[in-house]
Amino acid sequence: MPVIDATGLSALEWILDSSEKNGTKVIISGINSQPYNAITKAELNEKIGHDFICSEINTSIKRAKEFLKKGSADFVVSNVI
């Protein structure tokens, strides 16, 4: 995802809220600078968690495995480009 606008941020926030209610963790991988800055400005990075915004997919998979060891069962891994 090269860019994100207000509609995309709103959709992401809805996904994060729904995921939290359902016990699912969202992990974002491979995010570009514009979406990252927009997510940070909207403070959605706090909802996602800094450890779950990863530079590449292998790190995302590692984070998912670590989280699963703590007892959570569900994930949404998004590899954005």
URKACOR-V236992 format. One record per residue. N is the residue number from 0. SS is DSSP state (2 for helix, 1 for strand, 0 for the rest). PHI is phi in whole degrees, -180 to 180 (NA if undefined). D_CENTER is the distance of its C-alpha to the mean C-alpha in Angstrom with 2 decimals. Layout:
n=[N N]
ss=[SS SS]
phi=[PHI PHI]
d_center=[D_CENTER D_CENTER]
This chain:
n=[0 1 2 3 4 5 6 7 8 9 10 11 12 13 14 15 16 17 18 19 20 21 22 23 24 25 26 27 28 29 30 31 32 33 34 35 36 37 38 39 40 41 42 43 44 45 46 47 48 49 50 51 52 53 54 55 56 57 58 59 60 61 62 63 64 65 66 67 68 69 70 71 72 73 74 75 76 77 78 79 80]
ss=[0 0 0 0 0 2 2 2 2 2 2 2 2 2 2 2 2 2 2 2 2 2 0 1 1 1 1 1 1 0 0 0 2 2 2 2 2 2 2 2 2 0 0 2 2 2 2 2 0 2 2 2 1 1 0 0 2 2 2 2 2 2 2 2 2 2 2 2 2 0 0 0 0 1 1 1 1 1 1 0 0]
phi=[NA -75 -145 -138 -112 -62 -66 -64 -64 -64 -65 -64 -62 -62 -61 -63 -64 -64 -63 -63 -64 -93 74 -103 -105 -97 -122 -108 -129 71 -77 -81 -66 -64 -62 -61 -64 -66 -64 -67 -61 -81 63 -76 -61 -70 -70 -71 98 -58 -72 -111 -112 -115 -75 -153 -64 -64 -66 -61 -65 -61 -62 -62 -63 -63 -67 -62 -63 -84 111 -86 -113 -120 -141 -122 -105 -113 -97 -100 -120]
d_center=[12.67 15.23 14.94 13.46 15.97 16.44 16.29 12.90 11.64 13.57 12.20 8.53 10.07 12.07 9.46 7.93 11.66 12.75 10.45 11.74 15.19 15.10 13.94 10.93 7.83 4.39 3.67 3.58 7.33 10.30 9.38 12.78 14.29 14.80 11.34 10.26 13.44 13.04 9.70 11.60 14.73 13.42 12.21 8.80 7.73 10.01 8.51 5.10 7.68 8.92 9.32 5.81 5.55 8.36 11.25 12.13 11.84 14.36 12.55 9.51 12.37 14.06 11.36 11.31 15.09 15.38 13.52 15.75 18.73 18.16 18.77 15.68 16.06 13.26 9.93 7.99 7.22 6.83 9.23 9.80 13.20]
